Amino acid sequence: YELFPNKQMKAVFDRNCDYRRFCWNEALALWNDEYDIRQLMLDKEIKAELRKAKSQRKFTAEQEEMLASYPAPNWKAIRNKLVAEKEDWQFSYSAHLLQLAVQDLGKAWQNFFNKAQKDWGKPKFKSKRAPKQGFKSDQARIVNGKLVLEKPQGLKANWQPIKLSEKPFD
């Protein structure tokens, strides 16, 4: 479907795209730091055990303690750190934007460890100059053939549904 937003909606879309990119880049920087620290701190024996199937792994008490001290980063832990460090200006954006960006980053990291994936590689920072910009919302719904998104906090203007190029199937 093609969307036909008004000027106000376009501005909100641009801000949401910018905020999603900001969240992705902040989360990626934090994730890279935690990943690098874990790689530095864990010795070769532990890394060799981690490559084995979960049912075949055997760790000493000291190795278990080391693993607990340097857990593998995951999207929930990264999200919680970002939420705890949120600045005042970030509260004007939907919390769903941050959560979905970090969830997608978690999927990108999972794909990094699966070398059979197409375009395999470590997740990269997003650029403002990239031709394709976007954001996700799990709060969108279609009502009477129009796309309804959640209203941004602090927006005083009238928030309207967005016209679609064609009426969707029910």
Secondary structure, DSSP 8 states (H G I E B T S, - for coil): --EE--HHHHHHHHHHHHHHHHHHHHHHHHHHHHHHHHHHHS-HHHHHHHTS-GGG----HHHHHHHHHS----HHHHHHHHHHT--GGGGGS-HHHHHHHHHHHHHHHHHHT-TTSTT-S------TT-S------SS-EEETTEEE----TT--S----EEESS----
